[in-house]
Amino acid sequence: MSETRLSSAELPEPSLDEDDRMKPEFVSAVLGHVDDGDTEAARALVEPLHPADIADLFELTPVERRRALAAAISDLLDADVFAEMNEHVREGLIDALDPAQVAEIAAELDTDDAVAIIEDMEEEDQRAVLRALDPDDRAAIEEALSFPEESAGRLMQRDLIAVPEHWTIGNVLDYLRSNEDLTTDFWEIFVVDAQHKPIGTCKLSWILRTPVEIAVADVMAREQTLIPVDMDQEEVALRFQKYALISAAVIDPLGRLVGMITVDDVVHIIQEEAGEDILKLSGAGDGDINEPVLESYKARVRWLIANLGTALVASSIIAIFEGTIAQMVALATLMPIVAGVGGNAGTQTMAVTVRALATNQLTQSNTWRTISREIRIALLNGSTVAVVIGVGVAAVFANPALGMVIAAAMMTNIIIAGLAGVLVPLALDRRDIDPAVSSSVFVTMTTDSMGFLAFLGLATASGITG
């Protein structure tokens, strides 16, 4: 009989705080016992934890002390803990295990979780782990690894229940009761034809409430959402959201049933993709606090270099109007305001557009309506901010003409920012370039450059510096 673990809510104090987060003093106590060589005391503290909380414990432990902790509580490090663990933390611990141990862990996991552990290993280590698996598990994982990264094929589970359409409910119940090798985690049964192509689904509740002599074909739902095996995981998540799915069949290019994806897998993808897009907009890479320093550096520095290049474009515009600025120092004080507010306006529009593209809300059929909407918003925002800044500058500098110039420049830049915020992500998306990665660089360059050009150009043309 398997060991019963306490849930997070049942854990004794002082392990978790009121927000269900592990307390620092608990982490210190566990690590203190490990440092003292008292593994029994450390194990006694960790044993009641849920696998997800044990994974959190490792994430809260300094990198250099994780292996010692793993050695102290090795018998508690089961497959469920590795499945819940942050990928960077997991990779570090997996590297310390021999292939046989990794194979033992992988064999206990669903295929998708096993693939997540093995896919990031070195090729030589992958082969060693695969050789240590039994043939059935090895074949399933090798097939999953043959699919593109972040695709439905990597995400799907192979263990499912499929029955022929000519069976009765009684046949299904007998099959479920007599076959001990079937998966125990499922919400619906897939109905297939002679070519093993899915033709419908039958919920467990329907099977339990239907007389045994009724044919499966008479109660099944023929309408279902099928997931191609090569579909990107983000699109899979969108389908689950749109159609409120609990599980869905995955099909190969010939339309045959090869696996299923369940909502618990998709919840992780939704969270992962949402956070990924936000971090891409900032150029922060994975943004994981457990990511190695060198990897974070490489991900961030390239965008800082790119921003340095675009900043030179804006500075060259300032250089053109050096004479105008020299005649009226107030322009140097005010021009960052025009560029800064325009940049914020562009970022707002860009964030909305990138999200709409990611969630399939923005398509070719409503592109022009979206552009028109953003222009109207930009006009309203520009008018409001222009009046406020114009009146303020006129009063502070006792120069109504300067107030009118900065108001006009602000209005112009906010409208340009609104257009850039929607057009740049759209243009990148049409060229199959991820708009979340590249948009911010181009939008910032546009708002800075056009802000300086509009303000200094209008100031020069109006003659207020003369």
Disulfide bonds with the S-S distance in Angstrom:
none
